[in-house]
């Protein structure tokens, strides 16, 4: 698992360098296996990769699943804090898909909340969902965090989110998954 995480970080850094050369200064989110955080050597290796990458570390976002029980391990929480010292950002992914959302936000050094796609289903058609979403936006903004809405699959949902002040989203309405060559064409 540690070797795979190391390779994933190396590939993500390489991707950012390629995008930079093409004139697109973007961030990269890396789905991260939390068990790696309990391994001190793995955390140190990742820190070295980040620090020697010639990239601004805040452009690397470690995405951790909200319901990952591993984050309850003290060593994993310390490993996460150690990586944060390098300047990377941390996203809590799929928030709302498990029972511990607010507890995780309170106990972890999180910068970004990625709201689970289940909140987006029918958002544009149901006023109660809009009110609920509006309060989530206020809560996240009040905590000084960024909010990403996952699962934006249609234009009306994107419009509803924009009206609520949600600036960051992902989903098929924006773009489908694609390789580097197609991504560069899409960005241009």
MOBEL-V115049 format. One record per helix or strand of 2 or more residues. SS is the DSSP state (~ for helix, > for strand). FROM is the first residue (numbers start at 1). TO is the last residue. Records with the same first field share a line. If there is no record, write none. Layout:
BEGIN
SS = FROM-TO + FROM-TO
END
This chain:
BEGIN
~ = 2-21 + 34-38 + 40-51 + 57-59 + 69-72 + 74-85 + 101-107 + 117-119 + 123-125 + 127-142 + 155-163 + 180-187
> = 28-31 + 60-65 + 89-95 + 112-115 + 146-150 + 168-170
END
